[in-house]
Every structure is written in structure tokens, then in C-alpha cells.
Amino acid sequence: MAHAKKALLSLLCFVLVFMSAAPAVTWAATTIQDVPTNNSKYKAILWAVDNDLLSLNGGNNFLPDEQITEQELVVMLAKLDRNYALTYNESVAYNFYSDFYLPFNGMHATANRSKAITRGQFARVYAAFKGLDLDEPQAVQYLYTNDISTGNTGKKTFADFNPSTKLTRGDIAVFLYRAAQNGSLSVQGLKRAAAGRDNDKVTLPSGFMGSGSAEFEEPKDNSNDFTGPEYVNNALQSIDVEKPDLIANGVDSTLITVSLKACNGDPIADDKSYTFRVTSSYGATIVDTAGDPVRNIQSDGSTVTAIVKAPALTKSVRDTISFELINNTDPGMKCLVGEKLNAQVRYSPQPEMRIDYQVYDPANTDDDNGNVTPPFKPYEKLPEFFTENVIDVYNPVPLDKDADKKLFSIGQQTNVTDALGNVQNMYLRYGGSDPKYPALGYEHAILQFENYDISVYLFEELLNRRLKDSVTTPAKTEIMYMIADDGRPIYRVQGIDDAIASQVENINPVGSIIQLMNHMPEEKKLTLEHYDSVMKIYAILTNLSNYDRTVLLKYQGGKLLGQVEAYKKRVEALKESAEAASRPSGKDRYTKVMVTLVRAGGDPITDYQGTVKIKFDGVEKTASFVTNTSDYLDKTGGPGTAVAYFDSIIYGKSKVEATLVNKIDPRYTTILKDLTDKTITKEIFTNPYFSKNSCSLATEVAFVVDYSASMKTADQTNFRGKKTMEAINQIKAKNNIVVETNTKATVLAEGSTENVLKKDLYKTSKEKGATDIFAGIELALTKFSNDAKTSKAMVVISDGKTSKSKMTKVLNDAKKQGVKVYTVSMGKKSQVNDAVLMQLASETGGTYYHAIDNLQLHQVFQKIIDAILCKTTSSSCVNPDNLFEEASVTLRKGNITMNARIDGNCSNVAKVNVRFTSVSGDVQFELKKRSDNVYMLTKTVQTMQDFKVNNEIEFVAYDKDDKIITLKTVTITN
């Protein structure tokens, strides 16, 4: 086992002093000679003296104008800090806070410790203490907004704070007194050296830096600036840019979250939703969680969230992302109408070594594991001057059968505005004789028959048959033109043949299936080209009501129903055969890793002559950039991709490493210089499958999944939808109730497992609108049977940010029906209202779980499946193996600091120990509990030549019976 440096240990026990949980004070009979009782600072100064933060001199003088040194401030913070339990020695305090990266000048330069500190530096230190990495202007505004300071004259500008003035004893007494009134102080700190990374989280009011624009500094590269009109500041609370610097490759993306209040400063209800148009000044795309472009987004209560995808560029630019309230009728939001709330994002081109992966396991063929996504499909251009109405389509479709792009000629009588602003009513034809109006594309538009989405193949078949029967010259037919909410054109073919309609009681979905099937070839002539067409028709079939299905069964003796099912099986078999043919021979199961070199600007390099070293699961392989990974659907390849197959599969989280093998292709030495001798690491995730059911039980289960707009933050890949469908298949309940909820609730499917899984369920669900999970629960409760012998359960996935108006009624109804509710939250705990979800679960006999990532969500579902089918209670602790969210041992400046943070759901932890092994025997320490989930301890190190501490150290969690729950091994860091 590897050993650390000879750290000579004589482990001295410190007397651990705990601060009071609250800053309440018992006022002493103290007389302060130089501060009168009517002084505005008197109460704060008296509090500081009585709490031993500052002292009086021999003559009972406080000396309020005397300057404070940095080391004095460090000790004062330690005395107020609930997480600090060491002696109040300045060196010990500096060492303790070095792990939190507080911006003290004397942290590593002891000469600075005795120097006076400025008011501006105090603002930065205090913000970092509270967990925010801010520059001075933002830190000063943070003090204002948290009532720590009111400025010198009350103007609350940057200059009014006097940031360059030395901090006095009177100043610090007031600042810390006010901070204590806001609640007990516990250091949160930073994760790396302070550099203003959180500037975007603090709004600088108009005029804060002065009246002239020259007084504003050029924003730093790592800042997130946002602006809004002065009079909307009551409404605008913050704009958070998750990642302000993006690679300009057309792929990299970031999440932007705008937090609002009503114009009068009141909170916005969680069941309220407003529509915002989001635009980019530099060509970025606003997308949903499926990666599809959108034009407008909806807020969820007080939160507006947008996903911004960077454009592909060859130069670095700064972009402004604007949020503008539209379609507003609420007078409470009137101050936002016509105004734009702006966030800044930067795009920088850089070369990349892009890693993709695919997993094949015959034991888990239902899951398409991997991260290879279809190429981005651009929007088709809108016919600029057309109104949303009927348009003419001219023969032929497409205009050129050999053309790569599918184009058609369309016309309409419309109003056209010329360059001088003159409006002329004319018949305008795109793709006609006027070259100013070229033919338009339809391949990536929304194509429909009646109100149902169809494939490009079916769209062309429908139009060409009608054009063939046209009696006009040139041949033409009519379709409907509309614009979707996301800005894409919709082209809808309308009109079911009268002969078909009369036989199916004019039921549109049934007639549509029959008519579309008439455009399909016979079964034996089906190819993969028809895959999308068959699946679109099958989607209409699976959404038929029971009555509509009965009507279809009557048509031609039910022959067509069987034909659609047979077509589906045929194209699925063709797809499986193509996939099997693309798999390497001799490999029953594998992880396939693909590495592609991308030049700055986002274009793949397709002719690189060289190799790459790829490492996965401890195995290293070298692959050449000459592989052509063909696509069985469109026959295109990906030259320039290096591919390596590995025999192992890791379900859950793992990582892949890739390093270019020298010598670099000389043609790309300059272009790829930033990748030379650099190892690129990518974390990958393979979706685990559920273990075999240990129990069986006749049960009814409802699934209520939150698809409000705020869930974009918690689950950007819709993994909750995927995992819910897998759980439905695993439980195989007698009756399934599948509900999607946001502003309103919708039943997506109900009935047997076989029938509900025929539907798309959550595959096509999109996050939008506000949150009312109780509407979803209330709707689901109406769908349970009255069978008292059948067990009943409900699974709710949400962030818990919801209207609670129906909570009491829903809880009473669930308890009356005997429905146990299992609630699940996802993502960062700071973004979850777990109180609502906990109450739902506890009052109905269920359990509340929190999943921090996709792996934990799988583990949560496994526990819920077992609990439902075995009728047992389970701990909300997701996985003891993941109990330690953080664990570290740091050796610095003569001290060993041990820190652990445990999963808050794992309430059975009684203590946490750290175990050191050495050649002189084992040493074990019990950490001190600093908060509900945080354990810490610091010990000194003295020189002893014969004591060698092993580099690997164990954290051990015990329950109340002193039994080990789990262990975690970490490496000591210097």
C-alpha cells in the first residue's frame, strides 16, 4: 500500500468549544465610556462586547474608529461560526478557513494578517462565507440586499459604501450584529479560489456604479452579467447562468434560470404560468429537453428556465439572451410588458476530442444505452408573406427527385410588403418563375394528415396522388399551412376519402389509419425506408378509444388491424437485423466507444491520419481514425471516427479516457495543439435494469410525473419518464394509471400493463407550464377501482414546488382509498420543496426519496418496486453504498482536517469515524457532528520519525447499535 510522506504524528486532543446555535444575547451591565447609548451603533457594539467578539480597554473605551486587522476578523468569524469547533487561535482559524477558500490576503502570506482590512474586502469575505464568489461591487450589493449595510448616506450605491476605506471596530460590530439577526452563522465557503464566478447571481441596480457608462468595468470572462430596466427590479430577482462559457460547436449548451416576483414585490404562486419569448443576438438556439428548438417557453410559478445551445462559430463572441414576457393579461406583471431581461453568454471555438458510446447487452435489449444522438435538424424556412390558411401545392413533389433537399412549390393570394413599405395584394408562389421567392423545404417541417403526424414518405404519397388526379394546369392541390408554437411550419393534408369516412362513422383517427395504409406497399416490399411511416400509423392506432377500436375491427372484418400489427413487427425485425449486421462478430455483449476529432468551429475532421489510445474499465486499446461507422437508415457514414469495442459493460456510472497517440498528424499540428499530450475523460452512464421481482402481488399503481417547466433543471434528459416506463413493465400491475401533470393533469393511459406500454406515455412529454401535482394526484385517485382485495399504490415524481390548495382533500381521499403514496424528488436538494413530498408520503404510509442523479433514481425505483410488490416499508436512504456524499482528509500546515457529508435521507447514522492504518498500528477518530448531515474534526500533526500513515484512509458510518452501515476509502491530500 502506498504511504504518504513521513508525517510525524503525535495526535493531541483539543478541547472542542461549540458555539451557541443562535446569536441571542444576555445583555451585561457594561458601561462603554466613548459610545453614548443614543449612538446608532451602540446596541451592536454592546452585543459585540458581551459576546466576546471585541473588548474594551482599561478605561472601558471601545475605540469605534480604530481599524480592524484581517486576523481579528478571522477570529470573530470563527467565534460566530457553528461549523467551527477549534480553539480561537488565529493560525488555527486561518488553517480551518483555508479549506473554504475565503478571500483573506493573509491566508498564505502571514505578513498580511496584521494589516488593516478594507470594507470592500470584508464584503467579499462575508459573501464567500455565505457561499457566494463575488467581486467587490456584487458583494457590496449583496450586503445591501441582506440588510447588512445601508451605505454611508442611504443611497446604496457602490461609492456610498466607501469600499476602499479601512474597516473600523464600529463597522464590524454593526455588520456582524445585523448578520446574526438574520440567523445563526455557518460557513458555506467556496470550492475554489475566489474569482467572481457568482457575479451573475447579484443584480447591480441601474446607477449603482455611477451615472456615466465609463465607470462600468468591462465584464470579466468568468462573469455572468444581466440587466433589466430599473423599474422592473421589484419583479426581477436574479438571473442564473449555469455555464456562461460555451464551446462554439453547435452542441454545447447551458441552462439559464430567471427568478421573478410580481411587480409589487409579492411572490408568484406556483400554479401560475406566463409565456416568454427567448431570443439570442448571435444565433444560439433555444431548445427543450429533447433537443428540439423552441421559440417560446413557459414559466413555472416564479421561475423561467431556458436551455441555450451554442452556435458553431470560428471566432469568440459574446451573446445576449433576452427574455420577454408575451401574451400577458395579468396586471400584476404589467411592469415586464415590452421589456427584455438579458443574460450574457460567451462562445469560444476550440478543438475537441468528442467521445460517444453505445452499449449492447442481449439480456437488456429493451434499453438503447448510449449517448449518440441524431444530427440536429434545422427548421425549414417559413413562407414569409403567407398567412396561416390554405395554400396551393404544385406538381411535382419533390421538385427534383435526385436533389438532396426535398423542396416543393407553394402559392397563396397574400399581402406582400416591398422594400419601400408599400403593401401589394398578389398571388405569391414560392418556387415559381420569380427567383426572389425560391422553392421551400418540407423535410424538417411538421407534416400531418388531418391532425396526426406523418412521415415524409406518407406526405409525398398523399400529395402526389392528389396532384396526379388534379384537373388544373399546372397540377395543384390544397393543404393547410400553420406555424407551430416553436416556430416551425406545419403542412397539413386534409380530407379523408368519402368512401372510407362513410364506412367508419366519420371517425377521423380510424379513417386516417385506413387511408394512410392505402399508401403503403404490401408487407413483403417493406424496407427500412418505411419504418417511420409504419410507426406513425401505429401511434394513431394505440391512441384509439375503445369505441374507435371497435369500429376499426368492423372494417373489413378486422383485417386492417392485424395488418398494422404485422407491418410493425416486420419493420422492427428489419431494424433489428440491420443493427445485428452492424455489430462486430464474436462479441456477445460490448461497450462501443467512438472518438471523433472536431476542429474549432464544430466541424468533424474526417481525414486524420493517426491513432488514439482509449481506456475503459481498466482495458486500454488503440484505434485508428479511419473507421466508417455506417448508419443503416440513411446509408451515410462517419469517416474520421475511431472505434474500440470492449467486452465489459458497467451498469451505472463509469468513465472513458482518450489520448491522441504521438506523433500528431502534421497537417493538424496547429489545429489540434491544445489536445497534444492531453487526456480527455468522459463520464458515461449505462442504465441499470431491475432485479428479478422477489414477490408478486395483485396491485393497482398510479404514476404521476411532474412535467412543469421547473423540471428542466432537475432532469434535463427526461430520465424520469424512461425509468417510470421501465417500472410499469417491471411491476406489471393489474391496473396502471399513467398521469402527466403541470398546470393541469392529463391521463396518458390506463389499464393493463400490455395496453399502456403500447402508448408513447412519457417519451414525448415536454416540460411546460406551472406546477400543480395535487391536480395529478386527485385525477389519478379517481381511476382506482373499488376492489378492497387489491393493493393500491401511487408513485409521484416532482420537485415539490406546487400549489397546495388541494393538499388536505387529496390526503384524505388517498387515506380513505388505502393508497400508499411514494414520492420522489430529483436534482439538487436546494431546488426541491421536500416538505410537501415528505408529508404526502408519511401521511399515506409511503416513503419519500431524493435522488441526486440518474443512478440513484434507478435505485429509488428498485426500492419502490420491492415495497409495492412485497408490501414492506423501506428506508428513504437510497443506497448505503452512496451514503457519503462527500468525504475528505486534508493535511495542511500541521493540521489534519477530516470532513464528511452524508445523505440526509439516511437517518440511521449514529456516528462517523475515520480510520488510519499505519506500520505502528491503527488510529481511529470519531468525527464531531456539525449539522444534520455534516461531520468534521481537525487534529494537529507533530513530528515522529517512526509513524507512517497509509495514503488510503477509511470513513466508517455506524448505526445506533454500533454496526457498520458502509465504508468509504479516500486518499489523503496535501
GUNU-595060 format. One line per 8 residues: their letters; for each residue x, y, z of C-alpha. Coordinates in steps of 0.5 Angstrom, whole numbers. Example, Ala and Ser with C-alpha at 12.3 -4.5 7.8 and 13.67 -1.06 7.14 Angstrom:
BEGIN
as> 25 -9 16; 27 -2 14 $
# end
This chain:
BEGIN
mahakkal> 0 0 0; 3 7 -2; 5 11 4; 4 19 5; 10 23 7; 13 22 14; 8 26 17; 11 25 25 $
lsllcfvl> 4 25 29; 3 26 36; -4 27 36; -6 32 41; -13 33 43; -16 39 43; -22 42 48; -28 43 43 $
vfmsaapa> -31 49 44; -38 49 41; -42 56 39; -49 57 41; -54 56 36; -57 62 36; -54 69 37; -58 71 42 $
vtwaatti> -55 76 48; -56 77 55; -54 84 56; -49 85 61; -48 91 66; -43 94 61; -41 101 61; -38 104 55 $
qdvptnns> -35 111 56; -33 113 49; -40 111 46; -46 114 48; -53 110 49; -56 114 44; -51 113 38; -54 109 33 $
kykailwa> -48 104 33; -49 103 41; -53 97 41; -49 93 36; -42 95 40; -45 93 46; -47 86 43; -40 85 40 $
vdndllsl> -37 86 47; -42 82 51; -41 76 46; -33 77 47; -32 79 39; -29 86 41; -26 88 48; -26 95 52 $
nggnnflp> -19 98 54; -17 99 61; -21 105 61; -28 102 59; -27 105 52; -29 102 46; -25 106 41; -30 105 35 $
deqiteqe> -26 109 30; -20 104 31; -18 100 25; -19 92 25; -14 88 22; -15 81 18; -13 77 23; -18 80 28 $
lvvmlakl> -24 79 23; -22 72 22; -22 70 30; -29 74 30; -32 70 25; -30 63 28; -33 65 34; -40 66 31 $
drnyalty> -39 60 26; -43 54 28; -38 50 24; -32 52 28; -30 48 34; -23 49 35; -19 54 39; -20 61 38 $
nesvaynf> -12 62 36; -11 66 29; -7 61 26; -12 55 27; -17 59 25; -14 61 18; -12 54 17; -19 52 18 $
ysdfylpf> -22 57 13; -17 55 8; -21 49 6; -27 54 5; -22 59 0; -25 65 4; -21 71 0; -16 73 6 $
ngmhatan> -10 76 4; -6 73 10; -8 66 8; -2 64 5; 2 71 7; 3 71 14; 5 79 14; -2 81 11 $
rskaitrg> -5 78 17; -4 84 22; -5 89 16; -12 93 16; -18 90 12; -22 95 8; -29 95 8; -30 92 1 $
qfarvyaa> -25 86 2; -30 85 8; -36 85 3; -32 79 -1; -30 75 5; -37 76 8; -40 73 1; -35 68 1 $
fkgldlde> -37 66 8; -44 65 6; -42 61 -1; -42 66 -6; -36 68 -10; -37 75 -12; -33 81 -14; -33 88 -9 $
pqavqyly> -39 91 -13; -43 85 -13; -41 83 -6; -43 90 -3; -50 90 -7; -50 83 -3; -49 87 4; -55 92 2 $
tndistgn> -60 87 0; -59 83 6; -59 89 11; -52 88 13; -51 95 11; -55 101 9; -49 105 6; -46 112 8 $
tgkktfad> -52 116 6; -57 111 5; -56 112 -3; -54 104 -3; -49 105 -9; -42 102 -9; -39 109 -8; -43 110 -2 $
fnpstklt> -41 104 2; -34 107 2; -31 100 0; -23 103 0; -24 106 7; -21 101 12; -26 97 16; -27 100 24 $
rgdiavfl> -29 97 30; -35 100 30; -37 98 23; -35 91 24; -40 91 30; -45 93 26; -44 89 20; -44 82 25 $
yraaqngs> -49 84 29; -54 85 23; -52 79 20; -53 75 27; -60 78 27; -61 74 20; -60 67 23; -54 63 26 $
lsvqglkr> -48 63 22; -45 57 19; -39 58 14; -41 55 7; -35 58 3; -32 56 -4; -30 50 -8; -24 54 -11 $
aaagrdnd> -20 61 -10; -25 67 -11; -25 70 -18; -32 73 -18; -36 67 -21; -42 68 -18; -43 75 -20; -49 73 -24 $
kvtlpsgf> -53 72 -18; -53 79 -16; -57 85 -19; -53 91 -20; -58 97 -20; -58 102 -25; -53 107 -23; -50 103 -18 $
mgsgsaef> -43 104 -21; -44 112 -22; -48 115 -28; -43 115 -33; -42 109 -37; -35 110 -37; -35 108 -30; -37 101 -31 $
eepkdnsn> -31 96 -32; -31 91 -38; -34 85 -35; -29 79 -34; -29 73 -38; -32 69 -32; -38 74 -30; -45 73 -32 $
dftgpeyv> -48 80 -33; -55 81 -33; -59 87 -34; -66 90 -33; -70 96 -33; -70 100 -27; -77 100 -25; -77 92 -26 $
nnalqsid> -73 91 -20; -78 89 -16; -80 84 -21; -73 81 -23; -70 78 -17; -64 74 -20; -61 71 -27; -57 65 -26 $
vekpdlia> -53 62 -32; -51 55 -30; -45 55 -35; -43 62 -38; -37 60 -43; -39 55 -48; -35 52 -54; -38 55 -60 $
ngvdstli> -39 48 -63; -47 48 -64; -47 42 -59; -45 45 -52; -51 48 -48; -53 52 -42; -59 53 -37; -61 60 -36 $
tvslkacn> -66 61 -30; -69 67 -29; -73 68 -22; -78 73 -21; -84 76 -17; -90 80 -18; -89 88 -20; -91 90 -13 $
gdpiaddk> -86 85 -10; -91 80 -8; -89 72 -9; -92 69 -15; -96 63 -14; -93 56 -16; -99 55 -20; -98 61 -24 $
sytfrvts> -95 61 -31; -93 66 -36; -90 66 -43; -84 69 -45; -80 69 -52; -73 68 -51; -68 71 -57; -61 71 -58 $
sygativd> -57 76 -61; -52 72 -64; -55 66 -67; -56 61 -61; -61 56 -61; -66 56 -55; -68 48 -54; -73 44 -50 $
tagdpvrn> -70 38 -46; -71 33 -52; -66 38 -56; -72 41 -61; -72 48 -62; -77 53 -59; -79 60 -60; -83 61 -53 $
iqsdgstv> -82 58 -46; -87 58 -40; -85 60 -33; -87 55 -27; -89 60 -22; -83 65 -20; -78 61 -25; -77 62 -32 $
taivkapa> -72 57 -35; -69 56 -42; -64 52 -45; -59 55 -50; -55 51 -55; -49 55 -57; -48 56 -65; -42 54 -69 $
ltksvrdt> -37 59 -70; -30 60 -72; -29 67 -67; -30 68 -60; -37 73 -59; -41 75 -53; -48 74 -54; -54 77 -50 $
isfelinn> -60 72 -49; -66 76 -48; -73 74 -44; -79 78 -46; -86 77 -43; -91 76 -48; -99 75 -49; -99 78 -42 $
tdpgmkcl> -106 80 -39; -104 80 -31; -104 87 -29; -99 84 -23; -94 83 -29; -95 89 -33; -88 92 -31; -85 87 -35 $
vgeklnaq> -89 88 -41; -85 91 -47; -78 90 -43; -73 85 -44; -69 81 -39; -62 80 -41; -56 75 -39; -49 74 -42 $
vryspqpe> -46 68 -45; -40 67 -49; -38 63 -54; -31 61 -56; -28 56 -61; -24 50 -59; -21 44 -62; -25 38 -59 $
mridyqvy> -24 30 -58; -31 28 -57; -33 22 -54; -39 18 -55; -41 11 -53; -46 5 -54; -48 -1 -50; -50 -8 -53 $
dpantddd> -53 -13 -48; -57 -19 -50; -60 -19 -43; -62 -12 -44; -65 -11 -51; -70 -6 -49; -66 -1 -47; -62 3 -52 $
ngnvtppf> -56 5 -48; -51 10 -51; -50 18 -52; -50 18 -59; -56 23 -61; -59 24 -68; -56 30 -72; -59 37 -71 $
kpyeklpe> -65 38 -76; -65 45 -78; -72 49 -78; -75 50 -85; -76 57 -87; -83 60 -86; -86 62 -93; -85 70 -90 $
fftenvid> -91 73 -93; -96 67 -92; -102 68 -87; -104 62 -83; -109 59 -88; -110 54 -94; -104 54 -99; -103 51 -106 $
vynpvpld> -98 46 -107; -96 45 -114; -93 39 -118; -88 35 -117; -86 34 -110; -81 34 -109; -79 39 -115; -72 34 -116 $
kdadkklf> -72 27 -114; -65 27 -114; -64 33 -110; -61 32 -103; -66 37 -100; -74 36 -101; -77 42 -104; -84 44 -106 $
sigqqtnv> -87 50 -110; -93 53 -106; -97 59 -107; -102 64 -104; -106 70 -105; -103 75 -100; -100 82 -98; -93 83 -100 $
tdalgnvq> -89 89 -97; -84 92 -101; -77 95 -99; -81 102 -99; -86 99 -94; -92 99 -100; -97 93 -99; -99 90 -105 $
nmylrygg> -104 84 -105; -102 79 -110; -101 72 -111; -94 70 -109; -91 63 -111; -85 60 -108; -81 56 -113; -85 59 -119 $
sdpkypal> -82 64 -124; -80 70 -119; -73 68 -117; -74 72 -111; -78 67 -108; -75 60 -109; -78 54 -107; -78 52 -100 $
gyehailq> -76 45 -96; -81 41 -92; -77 35 -90; -76 38 -83; -83 41 -82; -88 39 -78; -92 34 -83; -99 32 -82 $
fenydisv> -105 28 -85; -112 31 -81; -109 32 -74; -104 27 -74; -96 27 -75; -94 23 -81; -87 21 -84; -84 25 -90 $
ylfeelln> -86 19 -95; -93 19 -93; -93 26 -94; -91 26 -101; -95 20 -103; -101 24 -101; -99 30 -105; -97 26 -111 $
rrlkdsvt> -103 22 -111; -108 28 -111; -103 32 -116; -104 26 -120; -112 27 -120; -111 35 -121; -115 37 -127; -112 44 -127 $
tpakteim> -105 46 -131; -100 46 -128; -103 41 -123; -104 43 -116; -108 41 -109; -109 45 -103; -106 44 -96; -107 48 -89 $
ymiaddgr> -101 52 -87; -100 54 -80; -94 56 -75; -92 52 -69; -91 54 -62; -84 53 -63; -84 57 -70; -83 51 -75 $
piyrvqgi> -88 51 -81; -94 46 -80; -96 43 -87; -103 39 -86; -106 35 -91; -114 35 -90; -119 31 -92; -121 23 -91 $
ddaiasqv> -124 20 -98; -132 20 -97; -132 12 -99; -128 11 -93; -131 16 -88; -138 13 -89; -136 6 -87; -132 8 -81 $
eninpvgs> -138 13 -78; -133 19 -80; -129 18 -74; -122 21 -76; -117 17 -73; -120 11 -76; -121 14 -83; -114 16 -82 $
iiqlmnhm> -111 10 -81; -115 6 -87; -113 12 -92; -105 12 -90; -105 5 -90; -107 5 -97; -101 9 -99; -96 4 -96 $
peekkltl> -93 -2 -100; -95 -9 -99; -92 -12 -93; -86 -16 -97; -84 -10 -100; -83 -6 -94; -76 -3 -92; -73 1 -87 $
ehydsvmk> -75 7 -91; -82 5 -89; -80 5 -81; -82 12 -79; -89 11 -83; -91 5 -80; -89 7 -73; -93 14 -74 $
iyailtnl> -99 10 -77; -98 5 -71; -98 11 -66; -105 13 -68; -108 6 -67; -105 6 -60; -109 12 -58; -116 10 -61 $
snydrtvl> -121 10 -55; -125 3 -54; -130 5 -58; -126 7 -64; -122 1 -64; -129 -3 -64; -131 1 -71; -124 -1 -74 $
lkyqggkl> -125 -8 -72; -131 -8 -76; -128 -5 -82; -126 -11 -87; -127 -16 -81; -122 -13 -77; -116 -15 -83; -113 -8 -83 $
lgqveayk> -112 -8 -75; -108 -14 -76; -104 -11 -82; -102 -5 -78; -99 -10 -72; -96 -14 -78; -93 -8 -81; -90 -6 -74 $
krvealke> -87 -13 -73; -84 -13 -80; -80 -6 -80; -78 -8 -73; -75 -14 -75; -72 -10 -81; -69 -5 -76; -66 -11 -71 $
saeaasrp> -63 -15 -77; -59 -8 -79; -57 -7 -72; -55 -14 -71; -51 -13 -78; -47 -7 -75; -45 -11 -69; -38 -14 -69 $
sgkdrytk> -38 -22 -70; -35 -26 -64; -38 -20 -59; -44 -23 -55; -44 -16 -51; -40 -10 -51; -39 -3 -50; -37 1 -56 $
vmvtlvra> -33 7 -55; -33 12 -61; -28 18 -61; -28 24 -66; -24 30 -67; -27 36 -68; -24 43 -71; -25 49 -67 $
ggdpitdy> -32 52 -70; -35 45 -69; -33 41 -76; -31 34 -75; -24 32 -78; -25 26 -83; -18 25 -86; -14 25 -80 $
qgtvkikf> -8 20 -80; -7 17 -73; -9 14 -67; -12 15 -61; -11 11 -54; -18 9 -51; -18 7 -44; -25 3 -41 $
dgvektas> -26 -1 -35; -18 -2 -34; -17 -4 -41; -13 0 -46; -14 0 -54; -11 4 -59; -16 5 -65; -15 9 -72 $
fvtntsdy> -18 15 -75; -20 11 -81; -27 8 -79; -33 9 -83; -39 8 -78; -45 7 -83; -52 9 -81; -57 3 -83 $
ldktggpg> -62 8 -84; -59 13 -89; -53 10 -91; -49 15 -89; -42 14 -85; -38 18 -80; -31 18 -83; -26 20 -78 $
tavayfds> -29 17 -72; -24 12 -68; -28 6 -65; -26 1 -60; -30 -5 -57; -29 -7 -50; -32 -14 -48; -34 -11 -41 $
iiygkskv> -41 -7 -39; -41 -3 -33; -48 -1 -31; -49 5 -27; -43 11 -28; -36 10 -31; -31 13 -35; -27 13 -41 $
eatlvnki> -21 16 -43; -18 18 -49; -11 21 -51; -8 22 -58; -2 18 -60; 4 21 -62; 6 23 -67; 0 28 -69 $
dpryttil> -2 28 -76; 3 34 -78; -3 37 -82; -6 38 -76; -1 40 -71; -3 47 -70; -11 46 -71; -10 41 -65 $
kdltdkti> -4 44 -61; -9 44 -55; -10 37 -55; -3 35 -55; -1 30 -49; -8 32 -46; -12 26 -44; -20 27 -45 $
tkeiftnp> -24 24 -39; -32 23 -40; -36 20 -35; -41 15 -38; -48 12 -35; -51 6 -37; -58 5 -35; -58 -1 -30 $
yfsknscs> -64 -6 -30; -68 -8 -25; -67 -14 -21; -72 -20 -21; -78 -19 -17; -78 -23 -10; -85 -22 -9; -92 -22 -13 $
latevafv> -98 -18 -11; -104 -16 -15; -104 -9 -15; -106 -2 -18; -101 3 -19; -101 10 -21; -96 14 -23; -96 22 -23 $
vdysasmk> -90 25 -26; -89 33 -26; -87 36 -33; -88 43 -31; -82 48 -33; -78 48 -27; -77 40 -28; -72 42 -34 $
tadqtnfr> -67 44 -28; -68 37 -24; -68 33 -30; -65 35 -37; -65 28 -40; -72 26 -38; -69 20 -35; -75 20 -30 $
gkktmeai> -80 19 -36; -76 13 -38; -75 10 -31; -82 10 -30; -84 6 -36; -79 1 -34; -82 1 -27; -89 0 -30 $
nqikaknn> -86 -6 -34; -83 -9 -28; -89 -8 -23; -94 -11 -28; -100 -8 -24; -107 -11 -25; -109 -3 -27; -104 2 -29 $
ivvetntk> -106 10 -28; -101 14 -32; -101 21 -31; -97 27 -33; -98 34 -29; -96 41 -30; -101 47 -30; -106 41 -31 $
atvlaegs> -106 34 -31; -107 29 -36; -108 21 -36; -104 19 -41; -106 11 -41; -110 7 -36; -111 -1 -36; -107 -7 -36 $
tenvlkkd> -99 -6 -37; -99 -9 -44; -104 -4 -46; -101 2 -43; -94 1 -46; -97 1 -53; -97 8 -52; -92 13 -52 $
lyktskek> -93 15 -45; -87 20 -42; -83 19 -49; -86 25 -52; -87 29 -46; -85 36 -45; -83 41 -39; -88 47 -39 $
gatdifag> -93 51 -35; -93 51 -28; -94 46 -22; -100 43 -19; -98 36 -17; -104 35 -13; -109 36 -19; -105 30 -22 $
ielaltkf> -106 26 -16; -113 28 -15; -114 26 -22; -110 19 -21; -114 18 -15; -121 18 -19; -118 12 -23; -117 7 -18 $
sndaktsk> -122 1 -17; -127 0 -11; -123 -7 -10; -121 -8 -3; -117 -14 -4; -113 -11 -9; -107 -7 -6; -106 0 -8 $
amvvisdg> -100 5 -9; -98 11 -12; -91 14 -15; -90 22 -15; -84 25 -18; -83 32 -17; -79 38 -15; -85 39 -10 $
ktskskmt> -86 46 -12; -93 46 -12; -100 50 -11; -102 47 -4; -109 49 -4; -112 41 -5; -107 38 -1; -112 37 5 $
kvlndakk> -117 34 1; -112 30 -3; -109 27 3; -116 25 6; -118 22 -1; -112 18 -1; -112 15 6; -120 13 5 $
qgvkvytv> -118 9 -1; -112 6 2; -107 9 -3; -100 9 -1; -96 15 -4; -89 14 -5; -86 21 -7; -79 22 -11 $
smgkksqv> -75 29 -12; -69 29 -16; -63 34 -17; -60 39 -12; -64 39 -6; -63 47 -5; -68 46 -11; -73 42 -8 $
ndavlmql> -79 43 -3; -78 37 0; -83 39 6; -89 38 1; -87 31 -1; -85 28 6; -92 30 8; -95 26 2 $
asetggty> -91 20 4; -91 20 11; -99 21 12; -101 16 7; -96 10 9; -91 11 4; -84 14 3; -80 20 1 $
yhaidnlq> -74 19 -3; -69 24 -6; -65 22 -12; -59 26 -13; -57 23 -20; -60 18 -25; -56 12 -22; -60 14 -15 $
lhqvfqki> -67 15 -19; -66 7 -21; -64 5 -14; -70 9 -12; -75 6 -16; -72 -1 -14; -74 0 -7; -81 3 -9 $
idailckt> -82 -4 -13; -80 -8 -8; -84 -4 -3; -90 -5 -7; -90 -12 -9; -88 -14 -2; -92 -10 2; -86 -8 6 $
tssscvnp> -84 -1 9; -77 1 7; -72 7 9; -71 13 5; -64 12 5; -63 10 -3; -56 6 -2; -52 6 3 $
dnlfeeas> -46 5 -1; -47 12 -3; -49 15 4; -42 19 4; -44 25 -1; -37 28 1; -31 25 5; -24 28 5 $
vtlrkgni> -18 28 9; -13 34 8; -6 35 11; -4 43 11; 0 47 16; 1 42 21; -6 40 22; -10 34 19 $
tmnaridg> -18 36 17; -23 31 17; -30 32 13; -36 28 12; -42 30 9; -48 24 9; -54 23 5; -60 27 9 $
ncsnvakv> -64 21 8; -60 16 11; -63 18 18; -60 11 22; -53 14 22; -51 15 29; -43 17 28; -38 17 23 $
nvrftsvs> -31 15 25; -24 16 21; -19 10 21; -12 11 19; -8 5 19; 0 5 20; 6 1 21; 5 3 28 $
gdvqfelk> -2 1 29; -9 3 27; -11 10 30; -19 12 30; -22 18 31; -30 20 32; -32 26 28; -36 31 31 $
krsdnvym> -43 33 28; -43 40 26; -50 40 23; -55 35 21; -51 32 15; -44 35 17; -39 31 21; -32 35 22 $
ltktvqtm> -25 34 26; -19 37 26; -12 35 29; -5 37 30; 1 33 27; 7 33 31; 14 30 28; 15 23 30 $
qdfkvnne> 20 19 25; 17 12 26; 10 14 25; 8 13 17; 1 14 16; -2 10 10; -5 14 4; -11 11 4 $
iefvaydk> -16 12 10; -23 9 11; -29 13 13; -34 9 17; -41 10 19; -44 6 24; -52 6 27; -54 6 34 $
ddkiitlk> -52 -1 35; -45 0 33; -46 -4 27; -42 -1 21; -47 1 15; -42 3 10; -35 5 9; -31 10 4 $
tvtitn> -24 10 2; -21 16 1; -14 19 -1; -10 24 4; -9 30 0; -3 35 2 $
# end
